[in-house]
Amino acid sequence: MQPSNEQDRAKWAAGTAVIDAYIRDGMKLGLGSGTTSHWFVRALGEAVSNGLNVVGVPTSTGTRDLALEVGVPLTTLAEVGKLDLTVDGADEIDPAGHMIKGGGACLLWERIIADTSAKMVCVVDEGKVVDQLGKFPLPIEVVQYEWQATERAIGELLDALGQPGVKLTRREKDGGPLVTDSGNFILDAHLEAIKDPIALDSQLNWIPGVVENGLFTGIAAEVVIGRADGSHEIRDVSATPSARPSTRGR
């Protein structure tokens, strides 16, 4: 499969650049979800067919299916424990490396895999790089039980954090609520601008009923940015603080 438009060419540039820059024989890899990550998985499959010895743990059923299709051997965290590297995308990423993830509703599995890795590299096309997070709605994964109560509590927290009146919508698919791979709903918070990503990331998950949120603060060590002309840039964001202690010192 070859990229067919400028955005896909930029995603391809980012995804394929990772192979030469980071991947080494014997690695245990986290395989991200989303279109840019899938270009990486396709390139990884080609490298495996040429003799590269790696195993991967997918962050979604979609990535699992693609990895099997292109010949990337899969494993589980139960079998291998820690991962060497996770390569995953973002829906938005700011200059510090804070991200919004979850546009594909895979944020919980993505967080588990990233946090079990010695290093996380984010791969994006240049259109995903923004000055401030928030134009892309923030996904929040919630349990189905009494989800409206969770929605109200999220609104109250946003009010308390100085972002009142934020529109919250339950994500729909095929005429009904979208259900994640883990059986949960997604509430999208239309924030427009996130004033303090670390404060929000550190408090959302304390709300009963919230399983995970799509603010990934201080998780990426480096960002690979692809451009439509086939070039790419690697930025070091490893000094960025995280809202969660487990993200550092893995």
MOQUIDA-V280951 format. One record per backbone hydrogen bond with DSSP energy under -0.5 kcal/mol. NH is the residue of the N-H (numbers start at 1). CO is the residue of the C=O. If there is no record, write none. Layout:
# MOQUIDA-V280951
nh=NH co=CO
nh=NH co=CO
This chain:
# MOQUIDA-V280951
nh=9 co=5
nh=10 co=6
nh=11 co=7
nh=12 co=8
nh=13 co=9
nh=14 co=10
nh=15 co=11
nh=16 co=12
nh=17 co=13
nh=18 co=14
nh=19 co=16
nh=20 co=16
nh=21 co=17
nh=22 co=18
nh=23 co=18
nh=23 co=19
nh=26 co=53
nh=27 co=24
nh=29 co=27
nh=29 co=55
nh=30 co=85
nh=31 co=29
nh=31 co=57
nh=32 co=30
nh=32 co=87
nh=38 co=34
nh=39 co=35
nh=40 co=36
nh=41 co=37
nh=42 co=38
nh=43 co=39
nh=44 co=40
nh=45 co=41
nh=46 co=42
nh=47 co=43
nh=48 co=44
nh=49 co=45
nh=50 co=46
nh=51 co=48
nh=52 co=47
nh=54 co=52
nh=55 co=27
nh=56 co=73
nh=57 co=29
nh=59 co=31
nh=64 co=60
nh=65 co=61
nh=66 co=62
nh=67 co=63
nh=68 co=64
nh=69 co=65
nh=70 co=66
nh=71 co=67
nh=72 co=67
nh=73 co=71
nh=75 co=56
nh=79 co=76
nh=80 co=76
nh=81 co=77
nh=83 co=116
nh=84 co=28
nh=85 co=28
nh=86 co=119
nh=87 co=30
nh=88 co=86
nh=88 co=121
nh=89 co=33
nh=91 co=100
nh=92 co=100
nh=93 co=128
nh=94 co=98
nh=97 co=94
nh=99 co=216
nh=100 co=92
nh=101 co=214
nh=105 co=102
nh=110 co=106
nh=111 co=107
nh=112 co=108
nh=113 co=109
nh=114 co=110
nh=115 co=111
nh=116 co=112
nh=116 co=113
nh=117 co=114
nh=118 co=83
nh=121 co=86
nh=122 co=222
nh=123 co=88
nh=124 co=224
nh=126 co=226
nh=128 co=125
nh=129 co=126
nh=130 co=93
nh=130 co=128
nh=138 co=189
nh=139 co=137
nh=140 co=187
nh=141 co=212
nh=142 co=185
nh=143 co=209
nh=147 co=144
nh=149 co=146
nh=150 co=146
nh=151 co=147
nh=152 co=148
nh=153 co=149
nh=154 co=150
nh=155 co=151
nh=156 co=152
nh=157 co=153
nh=158 co=154
nh=159 co=155
nh=160 co=156
nh=161 co=157
nh=162 co=159
nh=163 co=158
nh=166 co=163
nh=167 co=190
nh=169 co=188
nh=171 co=186
nh=173 co=176
nh=176 co=173
nh=178 co=171
nh=180 co=184
nh=183 co=180
nh=185 co=142
nh=187 co=140
nh=188 co=169
nh=188 co=186
nh=189 co=138
nh=189 co=187
nh=190 co=167
nh=190 co=188
nh=191 co=189
nh=192 co=134
nh=193 co=191
nh=194 co=133
nh=195 co=193
nh=200 co=196
nh=201 co=197
nh=202 co=198
nh=203 co=199
nh=203 co=200
nh=204 co=200
nh=205 co=201
nh=206 co=203
nh=207 co=204
nh=210 co=207
nh=211 co=141
nh=211 co=209
nh=212 co=141
nh=214 co=139
nh=216 co=99
nh=216 co=214
nh=217 co=215
nh=221 co=120
nh=222 co=120
nh=223 co=235
nh=224 co=122
nh=225 co=223
nh=225 co=233
nh=226 co=124
nh=226 co=224
nh=227 co=231
nh=230 co=227
nh=233 co=225
nh=235 co=223
nh=235 co=233
nh=237 co=221
nh=237 co=235
nh=238 co=221
nh=240 co=237
nh=247 co=244
nh=248 co=245
